Amino acid sequence: MAEDIVPAQLAPYPVDLEEGRTYAWCRCGRSQRQPFCDGAHKGTGIEPLRFTAERSETVMLCGCKGTDDAPFCDGSHNLA
């Protein structure tokens, strides 16, 4: 059984992505390297979301972990 997801912050993280690079977005909220995974999820049953940037651009990655468009912010933090 997965442990509860912990919101890292109630705002998105602006991140510069590099085209073709693979990232591991923290889904559990426990990483000390937010918004990216540092392995703190071990034992929680929650895995990071791995994705590859389609182009180099600045994006807003979800910090509250409540997005329906992971790993991107969809404004869900405004509902908290």
mmJSON file of the N, C-alpha and C atoms, coordinates in Angstrom:
{"data_MODEL":{"atom_site":{
"group_PDB":["ATOM","ATOM","ATOM","ATOM","ATOM","ATOM","ATOM","ATOM","ATOM","ATOM","ATOM","ATOM","ATOM","ATOM","ATOM","ATOM","ATOM","ATOM","ATOM","ATOM","ATOM","ATOM","ATOM","ATOM","ATOM","ATOM","ATOM","ATOM","ATOM","ATOM","ATOM","ATOM","ATOM","ATOM","ATOM","ATOM","ATOM","ATOM","ATOM","ATOM","ATOM","ATOM","ATOM","ATOM","ATOM","ATOM","ATOM","ATOM","ATOM","ATOM","ATOM","ATOM","ATOM","ATOM","ATOM","ATOM","ATOM","ATOM","ATOM","ATOM","ATOM","ATOM","ATOM","ATOM","ATOM","ATOM","ATOM","ATOM","ATOM","ATOM","ATOM","ATOM","ATOM","ATOM","ATOM","ATOM","ATOM","ATOM","ATOM","ATOM","ATOM","ATOM","ATOM","ATOM","ATOM","ATOM","ATOM","ATOM","ATOM","ATOM","ATOM","ATOM","ATOM","ATOM","ATOM","ATOM","ATOM","ATOM","ATOM","ATOM","ATOM","ATOM","ATOM","ATOM","ATOM","ATOM","ATOM","ATOM","ATOM","ATOM","ATOM","ATOM","ATOM","ATOM","ATOM","ATOM","ATOM","ATOM","ATOM","ATOM","ATOM","ATOM","ATOM","ATOM","ATOM","ATOM","ATOM","ATOM","ATOM","ATOM","ATOM","ATOM","ATOM","ATOM","ATOM","ATOM","ATOM","ATOM","ATOM","ATOM","ATOM","ATOM","ATOM","ATOM","ATOM","ATOM","ATOM","ATOM","ATOM","ATOM","ATOM","ATOM","ATOM","ATOM","ATOM","ATOM","ATOM","ATOM","ATOM","ATOM","ATOM","ATOM","ATOM","ATOM","ATOM","ATOM","ATOM","ATOM","ATOM","ATOM","ATOM","ATOM","ATOM","ATOM","ATOM","ATOM","ATOM","ATOM","ATOM","ATOM","ATOM","ATOM","ATOM","ATOM","ATOM","ATOM","ATOM","ATOM","ATOM","ATOM","ATOM","ATOM","ATOM","ATOM","ATOM","ATOM","ATOM","ATOM","ATOM","ATOM","ATOM","ATOM","ATOM","ATOM","ATOM","ATOM","ATOM","ATOM","ATOM","ATOM","ATOM","ATOM","ATOM","ATOM","ATOM","ATOM","ATOM","ATOM","ATOM","ATOM","ATOM","ATOM","ATOM","ATOM","ATOM","ATOM","ATOM","ATOM","ATOM","ATOM","ATOM","ATOM","ATOM","ATOM","ATOM","ATOM","ATOM","ATOM","ATOM","ATOM"],
"id":[1,2,3,4,5,6,7,8,9,10,11,12,13,14,15,16,17,18,19,20,21,22,23,24,25,26,27,28,29,30,31,32,33,34,35,36,37,38,39,40,41,42,43,44,45,46,47,48,49,50,51,52,53,54,55,56,57,58,59,60,61,62,63,64,65,66,67,68,69,70,71,72,73,74,75,76,77,78,79,80,81,82,83,84,85,86,87,88,89,90,91,92,93,94,95,96,97,98,99,100,101,102,103,104,105,106,107,108,109,110,111,112,113,114,115,116,117,118,119,120,121,122,123,124,125,126,127,128,129,130,131,132,133,134,135,136,137,138,139,140,141,142,143,144,145,146,147,148,149,150,151,152,153,154,155,156,157,158,159,160,161,162,163,164,165,166,167,168,169,170,171,172,173,174,175,176,177,178,179,180,181,182,183,184,185,186,187,188,189,190,191,192,193,194,195,196,197,198,199,200,201,202,203,204,205,206,207,208,209,210,211,212,213,214,215,216,217,218,219,220,221,222,223,224,225,226,227,228,229,230,231,232,233,234,235,236,237,238,239,240],
"type_symbol":["N","C","C","N","C","C","N","C","C","N","C","C","N","C","C","N","C","C","N","C","C","N","C","C","N","C","C","N","C","C","N","C","C","N","C","C","N","C","C","N","C","C","N","C","C","N","C","C","N","C","C","N","C","C","N","C","C","N","C","C","N","C","C","N","C","C","N","C","C","N","C","C","N","C","C","N","C","C","N","C","C","N","C","C","N","C","C","N","C","C","N","C","C","N","C","C","N","C","C","N","C","C","N","C","C","N","C","C","N","C","C","N","C","C","N","C","C","N","C","C","N","C","C","N","C","C","N","C","C","N","C","C","N","C","C","N","C","C","N","C","C","N","C","C","N","C","C","N","C","C","N","C","C","N","C","C","N","C","C","N","C","C","N","C","C","N","C","C","N","C","C","N","C","C","N","C","C","N","C","C","N","C","C","N","C","C","N","C","C","N","C","C","N","C","C","N","C","C","N","C","C","N","C","C","N","C","C","N","C","C","N","C","C","N","C","C","N","C","C","N","C","C","N","C","C","N","C","C","N","C","C","N","C","C","N","C","C","N","C","C"],
"label_atom_id":["N","CA","C","N","CA","C","N","CA","C","N","CA","C","N","CA","C","N","CA","C","N","CA","C","N","CA","C","N","CA","C","N","CA","C","N","CA","C","N","CA","C","N","CA","C","N","CA","C","N","CA","C","N","CA","C","N","CA","C","N","CA","C","N","CA","C","N","CA","C","N","CA","C","N","CA","C","N","CA","C","N","CA","C","N","CA","C","N","CA","C","N","CA","C","N","CA","C","N","CA","C","N","CA","C","N","CA","C","N","CA","C","N","CA","C","N","CA","C","N","CA","C","N","CA","C","N","CA","C","N","CA","C","N","CA","C","N","CA","C","N","CA","C","N","CA","C","N","CA","C","N","CA","C","N","CA","C","N","CA","C","N","CA","C","N","CA","C","N","CA","C","N","CA","C","N","CA","C","N","CA","C","N","CA","C","N","CA","C","N","CA","C","N","CA","C","N","CA","C","N","CA","C","N","CA","C","N","CA","C","N","CA","C","N","CA","C","N","CA","C","N","CA","C","N","CA","C","N","CA","C","N","CA","C","N","CA","C","N","CA","C","N","CA","C","N","CA","C","N","CA","C","N","CA","C","N","CA","C","N","CA","C","N","CA","C","N","CA","C","N","CA","C","N","CA","C","N","CA","C"],
"label_alt_id":[null,null,null,null,null,null,null,null,null,null,null,null,null,null,null,null,null,null,null,null,null,null,null,null,null,null,null,null,null,null,null,null,null,null,null,null,null,null,null,null,null,null,null,null,null,null,null,null,null,null,null,null,null,null,null,null,null,null,null,null,null,null,null,null,null,null,null,null,null,null,null,null,null,null,null,null,null,null,null,null,null,null,null,null,null,null,null,null,null,null,null,null,null,null,null,null,null,null,null,null,null,null,null,null,null,null,null,null,null,null,null,null,null,null,null,null,null,null,null,null,null,null,null,null,null,null,null,null,null,null,null,null,null,null,null,null,null,null,null,null,null,null,null,null,null,null,null,null,null,null,null,null,null,null,null,null,null,null,null,null,null,null,null,null,null,null,null,null,null,null,null,null,null,null,null,null,null,null,null,null,null,null,null,null,null,null,null,null,null,null,null,null,null,null,null,null,null,null,null,null,null,null,null,null,null,null,null,null,null,null,null,null,null,null,null,null,null,null,null,null,null,null,null,null,null,null,null,null,null,null,null,null,null,null,null,null,null,null,null,null],
"label_comp_id":["MET","MET","MET","ALA","ALA","ALA","GLU","GLU","GLU","ASP","ASP","ASP","ILE","ILE","ILE","VAL","VAL","VAL","PRO","PRO","PRO","ALA","ALA","ALA","GLN","GLN","GLN","LEU","LEU","LEU","ALA","ALA","ALA","PRO","PRO","PRO","TYR","TYR","TYR","PRO","PRO","PRO","VAL","VAL","VAL","ASP","ASP","ASP","LEU","LEU","LEU","GLU","GLU","GLU","GLU","GLU","GLU","GLY","GLY","GLY","ARG","ARG","ARG","THR","THR","THR","TYR","TYR","TYR","ALA","ALA","ALA","TRP","TRP","TRP","CYS","CYS","CYS","ARG","ARG","ARG","CYS","CYS","CYS","GLY","GLY","GLY","ARG","ARG","ARG","SER","SER","SER","GLN","GLN","GLN","ARG","ARG","ARG","GLN","GLN","GLN","PRO","PRO","PRO","PHE","PHE","PHE","CYS","CYS","CYS","ASP","ASP","ASP","GLY","GLY","GLY","ALA","ALA","ALA","HIS","HIS","HIS","LYS","LYS","LYS","GLY","GLY","GLY","THR","THR","THR","GLY","GLY","GLY","ILE","ILE","ILE","GLU","GLU","GLU","PRO","PRO","PRO","LEU","LEU","LEU","ARG","ARG","ARG","PHE","PHE","PHE","THR","THR","THR","ALA","ALA","ALA","GLU","GLU","GLU","ARG","ARG","ARG","SER","SER","SER","GLU","GLU","GLU","THR","THR","THR","VAL","VAL","VAL","MET","MET","MET","LEU","LEU","LEU","CYS","CYS","CYS","GLY","GLY","GLY","CYS","CYS","CYS","LYS","LYS","LYS","GLY","GLY","GLY","THR","THR","THR","ASP","ASP","ASP","ASP","ASP","ASP","ALA","ALA","ALA","PRO","PRO","PRO","PHE","PHE","PHE","CYS","CYS","CYS","ASP","ASP","ASP","GLY","GLY","GLY","SER","SER","SER","HIS","HIS","HIS","ASN","ASN","ASN","LEU","LEU","LEU","ALA","ALA","ALA"],
"label_asym_id":["A","A","A","A","A","A","A","A","A","A","A","A","A","A","A","A","A","A","A","A","A","A","A","A","A","A","A","A","A","A","A","A","A","A","A","A","A","A","A","A","A","A","A","A","A","A","A","A","A","A","A","A","A","A","A","A","A","A","A","A","A","A","A","A","A","A","A","A","A","A","A","A","A","A","A","A","A","A","A","A","A","A","A","A","A","A","A","A","A","A","A","A","A","A","A","A","A","A","A","A","A","A","A","A","A","A","A","A","A","A","A","A","A","A","A","A","A","A","A","A","A","A","A","A","A","A","A","A","A","A","A","A","A","A","A","A","A","A","A","A","A","A","A","A","A","A","A","A","A","A","A","A","A","A","A","A","A","A","A","A","A","A","A","A","A","A","A","A","A","A","A","A","A","A","A","A","A","A","A","A","A","A","A","A","A","A","A","A","A","A","A","A","A","A","A","A","A","A","A","A","A","A","A","A","A","A","A","A","A","A","A","A","A","A","A","A","A","A","A","A","A","A","A","A","A","A","A","A","A","A","A","A","A","A","A","A","A","A","A","A"],
"label_entity_id":["1","1","1","1","1","1","1","1","1","1","1","1","1","1","1","1","1","1","1","1","1","1","1","1","1","1","1","1","1","1","1","1","1","1","1","1","1","1","1","1","1","1","1","1","1","1","1","1","1","1","1","1","1","1","1","1","1","1","1","1","1","1","1","1","1","1","1","1","1","1","1","1","1","1","1","1","1","1","1","1","1","1","1","1","1","1","1","1","1","1","1","1","1","1","1","1","1","1","1","1","1","1","1","1","1","1","1","1","1","1","1","1","1","1","1","1","1","1","1","1","1","1","1","1","1","1","1","1","1","1","1","1","1","1","1","1","1","1","1","1","1","1","1","1","1","1","1","1","1","1","1","1","1","1","1","1","1","1","1","1","1","1","1","1","1","1","1","1","1","1","1","1","1","1","1","1","1","1","1","1","1","1","1","1","1","1","1","1","1","1","1","1","1","1","1","1","1","1","1","1","1","1","1","1","1","1","1","1","1","1","1","1","1","1","1","1","1","1","1","1","1","1","1","1","1","1","1","1","1","1","1","1","1","1","1","1","1","1","1","1"],
"label_seq_id":[1,1,1,2,2,2,3,3,3,4,4,4,5,5,5,6,6,6,7,7,7,8,8,8,9,9,9,10,10,10,11,11,11,12,12,12,13,13,13,14,14,14,15,15,15,16,16,16,17,17,17,18,18,18,19,19,19,20,20,20,21,21,21,22,22,22,23,23,23,24,24,24,25,25,25,26,26,26,27,27,27,28,28,28,29,29,29,30,30,30,31,31,31,32,32,32,33,33,33,34,34,34,35,35,35,36,36,36,37,37,37,38,38,38,39,39,39,40,40,40,41,41,41,42,42,42,43,43,43,44,44,44,45,45,45,46,46,46,47,47,47,48,48,48,49,49,49,50,50,50,51,51,51,52,52,52,53,53,53,54,54,54,55,55,55,56,56,56,57,57,57,58,58,58,59,59,59,60,60,60,61,61,61,62,62,62,63,63,63,64,64,64,65,65,65,66,66,66,67,67,67,68,68,68,69,69,69,70,70,70,71,71,71,72,72,72,73,73,73,74,74,74,75,75,75,76,76,76,77,77,77,78,78,78,79,79,79,80,80,80],
"pdbx_PDB_ins_code":[null,null,null,null,null,null,null,null,null,null,null,null,null,null,null,null,null,null,null,null,null,null,null,null,null,null,null,null,null,null,null,null,null,null,null,null,null,null,null,null,null,null,null,null,null,null,null,null,null,null,null,null,null,null,null,null,null,null,null,null,null,null,null,null,null,null,null,null,null,null,null,null,null,null,null,null,null,null,null,null,null,null,null,null,null,null,null,null,null,null,null,null,null,null,null,null,null,null,null,null,null,null,null,null,null,null,null,null,null,null,null,null,null,null,null,null,null,null,null,null,null,null,null,null,null,null,null,null,null,null,null,null,null,null,null,null,null,null,null,null,null,null,null,null,null,null,null,null,null,null,null,null,null,null,null,null,null,null,null,null,null,null,null,null,null,null,null,null,null,null,null,null,null,null,null,null,null,null,null,null,null,null,null,null,null,null,null,null,null,null,null,null,null,null,null,null,null,null,null,null,null,null,null,null,null,null,null,null,null,null,null,null,null,null,null,null,null,null,null,null,null,null,null,null,null,null,null,null,null,null,null,null,null,null,null,null,null,null,null,null],
"Cartn_x":[0.839,0.0,0.878,0.576,1.367,1.098,2.165,2.014,1.437,0.95,0.365,1.403,0.935,1.761,1.781,2.949,3.134,3.345,2.509,2.758,4.108,4.951,6.259,6.103,5.234,4.908,3.615,2.942,1.67,1.867,2.844,3.148,3.972,3.946,4.748,6.227,7.053,8.488,8.783,9.313,9.739,11.049,11.084,12.248,12.59,13.875,14.36,14.683,13.896,14.126,15.01,15.79,16.679,16.145,15.946,15.406,16.165,15.417,16.004,16.482,16.529,16.99,15.829,16.136,15.13,15.217,14.063,13.945,13.092,13.277,12.457,11.785,10.508,9.727,9.278,9.506,9.116,7.599,7.032,5.585,5.225,6.168,5.848,5.901,6.676,6.809,7.891,8.617,9.62,11.039,11.264,12.598,13.102,14.38,15.025,15.543,15.34,15.783,14.581,13.499,12.271,12.549,11.875,10.768,11.205,12.502,13.022,13.249,13.293,13.448,14.881,15.008,16.319,16.347,15.295,15.235,14.522,14.037,13.378,12.069,11.576,10.324,10.492,11.706,11.935,11.126,10.381,9.56,8.16,7.86,6.533,5.549,6.06,5.188,4.873,5.476,5.273,6.548,6.424,7.575,7.59,8.774,8.83,8.248,7.878,7.398,8.567,8.999,10.099,9.524,10.139,9.699,10.894,10.778,11.825,11.305,12.091,11.69,11.659,10.547,10.387,11.105,11.308,12.038,12.616,13.576,14.148,13.188,12.751,11.8,11.702,11.147,10.859,9.422,9.238,7.908,7.668,6.424,6.055,5.719,6.581,6.346,5.586,4.659,3.778,4.566,4.215,4.813,3.871,2.557,1.579,1.31,1.733,1.579,0.126,-0.751,-2.16,-2.605,-1.661,-1.992,-2.627,-3.486,-4.038,-3.277,-2.189,-1.39,0.092,0.387,1.753,2.728,3.915,4.45,4.161,3.342,3.122,2.034,2.194,1.209,-0.08,-1.214,-2.514,-3.342,-2.703,-3.394,-4.09,-3.914,-4.574,-4.217,-3.028,-2.616,-3.544,-4.245,-5.179,-6.431,-6.653,-7.828,-7.561,-6.286,-5.914,-6.31],
"Cartn_y":[-1.186,0.0,1.241,2.182,3.403,4.337,4.957,5.987,7.232,8.151,9.375,10.242,10.916,11.893,13.172,13.78,14.988,16.168,17.211,18.375,19.005,19.231,19.842,21.338,21.978,23.392,23.672,24.738,25.063,26.093,25.817,26.652,25.803,26.149,25.39,25.772,24.932,25.182,25.567,26.762,27.077,26.34,25.599,24.77,24.923,25.088,25.121,23.694,23.164,21.814,21.859,20.798,20.674,19.585,19.927,18.992,17.669,16.56,15.227,14.682,15.515,15.067,14.42,13.341,12.654,13.133,13.386,13.887,12.924,12.945,12.141,13.099,13.382,14.297,13.573,14.18,13.605,13.599,12.421,12.295,12.186,11.765,11.53,12.799,13.797,15.043,15.029,13.93,13.798,14.175,14.357,14.672,16.006,16.058,17.31,18.07,17.515,18.132,18.504,18.944,19.279,20.195,20.007,19.088,17.709,17.432,16.174,15.142,13.889,12.762,12.658,12.349,12.057,10.672,9.873,8.527,8.435,9.556,9.56,8.772,8.394,7.629,6.168,5.701,4.279,3.823,2.748,2.205,2.787,3.783,4.41,3.759,3.044,2.498,3.505,4.681,5.745,5.873,5.882,5.994,7.36,7.861,9.123,8.971,10.079,10.087,10.5,9.6,9.906,10.429,11.503,12.08,12.669,12.744,13.314,14.606,15.664,16.965,16.914,17.335,17.349,18.525,19.586,20.76,21.513,22.358,23.187,24.341,24.45,25.499,25.591,26.692,26.856,26.409,25.521,25.005,25.183,25.019,25.065,23.637,23.055,21.702,21.776,20.865,20.85,20.691,21.504,21.402,20.799,20.926,20.417,18.931,18.371,16.951,16.565,17.551,17.278,17.474,17.727,17.998,16.802,17.105,16.069,16.023,16.817,16.905,16.694,15.74,15.504,15.318,15.922,16.611,18.112,18.573,20.008,20.538,21.781,22.433,22.672,22.366,22.655,23.596,24.197,25.136,24.482,23.182,22.48,23.063,23.66,24.246,25.383,25.981,27.063,26.553,25.246,24.657,24.261,24.305,23.878,24.911],
"Cartn_z":[0.0,0.0,0.0,-0.847,-0.964,0.212,0.699,1.717,1.063,1.87,1.344,0.646,-0.388,-1.089,-0.261,-0.132,0.658,-0.288,-0.223,-1.073,-0.708,-1.694,-1.438,-1.183,-1.956,-1.766,-2.521,-2.162,-2.805,-3.908,-4.747,-5.911,-6.873,-8.151,-9.111,-9.045,-9.641,-9.772,-11.218,-11.478,-12.846,-13.129,-14.228,-14.555,-16.027,-16.319,-17.699,-18.118,-19.052,-19.558,-20.794,-20.979,-22.131,-23.057,-24.31,-25.3,-25.29,-25.243,-25.29,-23.958,-22.936,-21.62,-20.863,-20.136,-19.334,-17.887,-17.301,-15.934,-15.117,-13.807,-12.897,-11.916,-12.164,-11.331,-10.065,-8.923,-7.636,-7.508,-7.311,-7.105,-5.63,-4.793,-3.38,-2.536,-2.974,-2.232,-1.173,-1.032,0.027,-0.399,-1.671,-2.176,-1.622,-1.342,-0.938,-2.157,-3.357,-4.612,-5.477,-4.869,-5.594,-6.777,-7.869,-8.08,-8.571,-8.469,-8.996,-7.893,-8.289,-7.373,-6.852,-5.557,-4.976,-4.328,-4.57,-4.015,-2.676,-2.148,-0.837,-0.826,-1.996,-2.091,-1.697,-1.571,-1.302,-0.086,-0.273,0.792,0.868,0.04,0.083,-0.876,-1.878,-2.911,-3.999,-3.92,-4.91,-5.73,-7.031,-7.921,-8.6,-8.982,-9.713,-11.111,-11.702,-13.08,-13.969,-14.818,-15.735,-17.04,-17.546,-18.814,-19.541,-20.851,-21.695,-22.306,-22.181,-22.717,-24.237,-24.805,-26.261,-26.901,-26.122,-26.615,-25.412,-25.681,-24.622,-24.361,-23.118,-22.752,-21.238,-20.767,-19.352,-19.115,-18.15,-17.814,-16.319,-15.923,-14.51,-14.083,-13.239,-12.744,-11.42,-11.249,-10.087,-8.784,-7.799,-6.474,-5.448,-5.687,-4.711,-4.889,-6.03,-6.374,-6.637,-6.82,-7.055,-8.489,-9.388,-10.781,-11.487,-12.441,-13.322,-14.639,-14.739,-15.961,-15.636,-14.764,-14.287,-15.445,-15.307,-14.145,-14.122,-15.034,-15.199,-14.267,-13.849,-12.996,-13.779,-13.157,-13.766,-12.894,-11.891,-11.011,-9.828,-9.643,-8.536,-7.176,-7.048,-5.769,-5.348,-6.302,-5.981,-5.276,-5.295,-4.657,-3.212,-2.811,-1.449,-0.413],
"occupancy":[1.0,1.0,1.0,1.0,1.0,1.0,1.0,1.0,1.0,1.0,1.0,1.0,1.0,1.0,1.0,1.0,1.0,1.0,1.0,1.0,1.0,1.0,1.0,1.0,1.0,1.0,1.0,1.0,1.0,1.0,1.0,1.0,1.0,1.0,1.0,1.0,1.0,1.0,1.0,1.0,1.0,1.0,1.0,1.0,1.0,1.0,1.0,1.0,1.0,1.0,1.0,1.0,1.0,1.0,1.0,1.0,1.0,1.0,1.0,1.0,1.0,1.0,1.0,1.0,1.0,1.0,1.0,1.0,1.0,1.0,1.0,1.0,1.0,1.0,1.0,1.0,1.0,1.0,1.0,1.0,1.0,1.0,1.0,1.0,1.0,1.0,1.0,1.0,1.0,1.0,1.0,1.0,1.0,1.0,1.0,1.0,1.0,1.0,1.0,1.0,1.0,1.0,1.0,1.0,1.0,1.0,1.0,1.0,1.0,1.0,1.0,1.0,1.0,1.0,1.0,1.0,1.0,1.0,1.0,1.0,1.0,1.0,1.0,1.0,1.0,1.0,1.0,1.0,1.0,1.0,1.0,1.0,1.0,1.0,1.0,1.0,1.0,1.0,1.0,1.0,1.0,1.0,1.0,1.0,1.0,1.0,1.0,1.0,1.0,1.0,1.0,1.0,1.0,1.0,1.0,1.0,1.0,1.0,1.0,1.0,1.0,1.0,1.0,1.0,1.0,1.0,1.0,1.0,1.0,1.0,1.0,1.0,1.0,1.0,1.0,1.0,1.0,1.0,1.0,1.0,1.0,1.0,1.0,1.0,1.0,1.0,1.0,1.0,1.0,1.0,1.0,1.0,1.0,1.0,1.0,1.0,1.0,1.0,1.0,1.0,1.0,1.0,1.0,1.0,1.0,1.0,1.0,1.0,1.0,1.0,1.0,1.0,1.0,1.0,1.0,1.0,1.0,1.0,1.0,1.0,1.0,1.0,1.0,1.0,1.0,1.0,1.0,1.0,1.0,1.0,1.0,1.0,1.0,1.0,1.0,1.0,1.0,1.0,1.0,1.0],
"B_iso_or_equiv":[0.0,0.0,0.0,0.0,0.0,0.0,0.0,0.0,0.0,0.0,0.0,0.0,0.0,0.0,0.0,0.0,0.0,0.0,0.0,0.0,0.0,0.0,0.0,0.0,0.0,0.0,0.0,0.0,0.0,0.0,0.0,0.0,0.0,0.0,0.0,0.0,0.0,0.0,0.0,0.0,0.0,0.0,0.0,0.0,0.0,0.0,0.0,0.0,0.0,0.0,0.0,0.0,0.0,0.0,0.0,0.0,0.0,0.0,0.0,0.0,0.0,0.0,0.0,0.0,0.0,0.0,0.0,0.0,0.0,0.0,0.0,0.0,0.0,0.0,0.0,0.0,0.0,0.0,0.0,0.0,0.0,0.0,0.0,0.0,0.0,0.0,0.0,0.0,0.0,0.0,0.0,0.0,0.0,0.0,0.0,0.0,0.0,0.0,0.0,0.0,0.0,0.0,0.0,0.0,0.0,0.0,0.0,0.0,0.0,0.0,0.0,0.0,0.0,0.0,0.0,0.0,0.0,0.0,0.0,0.0,0.0,0.0,0.0,0.0,0.0,0.0,0.0,0.0,0.0,0.0,0.0,0.0,0.0,0.0,0.0,0.0,0.0,0.0,0.0,0.0,0.0,0.0,0.0,0.0,0.0,0.0,0.0,0.0,0.0,0.0,0.0,0.0,0.0,0.0,0.0,0.0,0.0,0.0,0.0,0.0,0.0,0.0,0.0,0.0,0.0,0.0,0.0,0.0,0.0,0.0,0.0,0.0,0.0,0.0,0.0,0.0,0.0,0.0,0.0,0.0,0.0,0.0,0.0,0.0,0.0,0.0,0.0,0.0,0.0,0.0,0.0,0.0,0.0,0.0,0.0,0.0,0.0,0.0,0.0,0.0,0.0,0.0,0.0,0.0,0.0,0.0,0.0,0.0,0.0,0.0,0.0,0.0,0.0,0.0,0.0,0.0,0.0,0.0,0.0,0.0,0.0,0.0,0.0,0.0,0.0,0.0,0.0,0.0,0.0,0.0,0.0,0.0,0.0,0.0,0.0,0.0,0.0,0.0,0.0,0.0],
"pdbx_formal_charge":[null,null,null,null,null,null,null,null,null,null,null,null,null,null,null,null,null,null,null,null,null,null,null,null,null,null,null,null,null,null,null,null,null,null,null,null,null,null,null,null,null,null,null,null,null,null,null,null,null,null,null,null,null,null,null,null,null,null,null,null,null,null,null,null,null,null,null,null,null,null,null,null,null,null,null,null,null,null,null,null,null,null,null,null,null,null,null,null,null,null,null,null,null,null,null,null,null,null,null,null,null,null,null,null,null,null,null,null,null,null,null,null,null,null,null,null,null,null,null,null,null,null,null,null,null,null,null,null,null,null,null,null,null,null,null,null,null,null,null,null,null,null,null,null,null,null,null,null,null,null,null,null,null,null,null,null,null,null,null,null,null,null,null,null,null,null,null,null,null,null,null,null,null,null,null,null,null,null,null,null,null,null,null,null,null,null,null,null,null,null,null,null,null,null,null,null,null,null,null,null,null,null,null,null,null,null,null,null,null,null,null,null,null,null,null,null,null,null,null,null,null,null,null,null,null,null,null,null,null,null,null,null,null,null,null,null,null,null,null,null],
"auth_seq_id":[1,1,1,2,2,2,3,3,3,4,4,4,5,5,5,6,6,6,7,7,7,8,8,8,9,9,9,10,10,10,11,11,11,12,12,12,13,13,13,14,14,14,15,15,15,16,16,16,17,17,17,18,18,18,19,19,19,20,20,20,21,21,21,22,22,22,23,23,23,24,24,24,25,25,25,26,26,26,27,27,27,28,28,28,29,29,29,30,30,30,31,31,31,32,32,32,33,33,33,34,34,34,35,35,35,36,36,36,37,37,37,38,38,38,39,39,39,40,40,40,41,41,41,42,42,42,43,43,43,44,44,44,45,45,45,46,46,46,47,47,47,48,48,48,49,49,49,50,50,50,51,51,51,52,52,52,53,53,53,54,54,54,55,55,55,56,56,56,57,57,57,58,58,58,59,59,59,60,60,60,61,61,61,62,62,62,63,63,63,64,64,64,65,65,65,66,66,66,67,67,67,68,68,68,69,69,69,70,70,70,71,71,71,72,72,72,73,73,73,74,74,74,75,75,75,76,76,76,77,77,77,78,78,78,79,79,79,80,80,80],
"auth_comp_id":["MET","MET","MET","ALA","ALA","ALA","GLU","GLU","GLU","ASP","ASP","ASP","ILE","ILE","ILE","VAL","VAL","VAL","PRO","PRO","PRO","ALA","ALA","ALA","GLN","GLN","GLN","LEU","LEU","LEU","ALA","ALA","ALA","PRO","PRO","PRO","TYR","TYR","TYR","PRO","PRO","PRO","VAL","VAL","VAL","ASP","ASP","ASP","LEU","LEU","LEU","GLU","GLU","GLU","GLU","GLU","GLU","GLY","GLY","GLY","ARG","ARG","ARG","THR","THR","THR","TYR","TYR","TYR","ALA","ALA","ALA","TRP","TRP","TRP","CYS","CYS","CYS","ARG","ARG","ARG","CYS","CYS","CYS","GLY","GLY","GLY","ARG","ARG","ARG","SER","SER","SER","GLN","GLN","GLN","ARG","ARG","ARG","GLN","GLN","GLN","PRO","PRO","PRO","PHE","PHE","PHE","CYS","CYS","CYS","ASP","ASP","ASP","GLY","GLY","GLY","ALA","ALA","ALA","HIS","HIS","HIS","LYS","LYS","LYS","GLY","GLY","GLY","THR","THR","THR","GLY","GLY","GLY","ILE","ILE","ILE","GLU","GLU","GLU","PRO","PRO","PRO","LEU","LEU","LEU","ARG","ARG","ARG","PHE","PHE","PHE","THR","THR","THR","ALA","ALA","ALA","GLU","GLU","GLU","ARG","ARG","ARG","SER","SER","SER","GLU","GLU","GLU","THR","THR","THR","VAL","VAL","VAL","MET","MET","MET","LEU","LEU","LEU","CYS","CYS","CYS","GLY","GLY","GLY","CYS","CYS","CYS","LYS","LYS","LYS","GLY","GLY","GLY","THR","THR","THR","ASP","ASP","ASP","ASP","ASP","ASP","ALA","ALA","ALA","PRO","PRO","PRO","PHE","PHE","PHE","CYS","CYS","CYS","ASP","ASP","ASP","GLY","GLY","GLY","SER","SER","SER","HIS","HIS","HIS","ASN","ASN","ASN","LEU","LEU","LEU","ALA","ALA","ALA"],
"auth_asym_id":["A","A","A","A","A","A","A","A","A","A","A","A","A","A","A","A","A","A","A","A","A","A","A","A","A","A","A","A","A","A","A","A","A","A","A","A","A","A","A","A","A","A","A","A","A","A","A","A","A","A","A","A","A","A","A","A","A","A","A","A","A","A","A","A","A","A","A","A","A","A","A","A","A","A","A","A","A","A","A","A","A","A","A","A","A","A","A","A","A","A","A","A","A","A","A","A","A","A","A","A","A","A","A","A","A","A","A","A","A","A","A","A","A","A","A","A","A","A","A","A","A","A","A","A","A","A","A","A","A","A","A","A","A","A","A","A","A","A","A","A","A","A","A","A","A","A","A","A","A","A","A","A","A","A","A","A","A","A","A","A","A","A","A","A","A","A","A","A","A","A","A","A","A","A","A","A","A","A","A","A","A","A","A","A","A","A","A","A","A","A","A","A","A","A","A","A","A","A","A","A","A","A","A","A","A","A","A","A","A","A","A","A","A","A","A","A","A","A","A","A","A","A","A","A","A","A","A","A","A","A","A","A","A","A","A","A","A","A","A","A"],
"auth_atom_id":["N","CA","C","N","CA","C","N","CA","C","N","CA","C","N","CA","C","N","CA","C","N","CA","C","N","CA","C","N","CA","C","N","CA","C","N","CA","C","N","CA","C","N","CA","C","N","CA","C","N","CA","C","N","CA","C","N","CA","C","N","CA","C","N","CA","C","N","CA","C","N","CA","C","N","CA","C","N","CA","C","N","CA","C","N","CA","C","N","CA","C","N","CA","C","N","CA","C","N","CA","C","N","CA","C","N","CA","C","N","CA","C","N","CA","C","N","CA","C","N","CA","C","N","CA","C","N","CA","C","N","CA","C","N","CA","C","N","CA","C","N","CA","C","N","CA","C","N","CA","C","N","CA","C","N","CA","C","N","CA","C","N","CA","C","N","CA","C","N","CA","C","N","CA","C","N","CA","C","N","CA","C","N","CA","C","N","CA","C","N","CA","C","N","CA","C","N","CA","C","N","CA","C","N","CA","C","N","CA","C","N","CA","C","N","CA","C","N","CA","C","N","CA","C","N","CA","C","N","CA","C","N","CA","C","N","CA","C","N","CA","C","N","CA","C","N","CA","C","N","CA","C","N","CA","C","N","CA","C","N","CA","C","N","CA","C","N","CA","C","N","CA","C","N","CA","C","N","CA","C"],
"pdbx_PDB_model_num":[1,1,1,1,1,1,1,1,1,1,1,1,1,1,1,1,1,1,1,1,1,1,1,1,1,1,1,1,1,1,1,1,1,1,1,1,1,1,1,1,1,1,1,1,1,1,1,1,1,1,1,1,1,1,1,1,1,1,1,1,1,1,1,1,1,1,1,1,1,1,1,1,1,1,1,1,1,1,1,1,1,1,1,1,1,1,1,1,1,1,1,1,1,1,1,1,1,1,1,1,1,1,1,1,1,1,1,1,1,1,1,1,1,1,1,1,1,1,1,1,1,1,1,1,1,1,1,1,1,1,1,1,1,1,1,1,1,1,1,1,1,1,1,1,1,1,1,1,1,1,1,1,1,1,1,1,1,1,1,1,1,1,1,1,1,1,1,1,1,1,1,1,1,1,1,1,1,1,1,1,1,1,1,1,1,1,1,1,1,1,1,1,1,1,1,1,1,1,1,1,1,1,1,1,1,1,1,1,1,1,1,1,1,1,1,1,1,1,1,1,1,1,1,1,1,1,1,1,1,1,1,1,1,1,1,1,1,1,1,1]
}}}
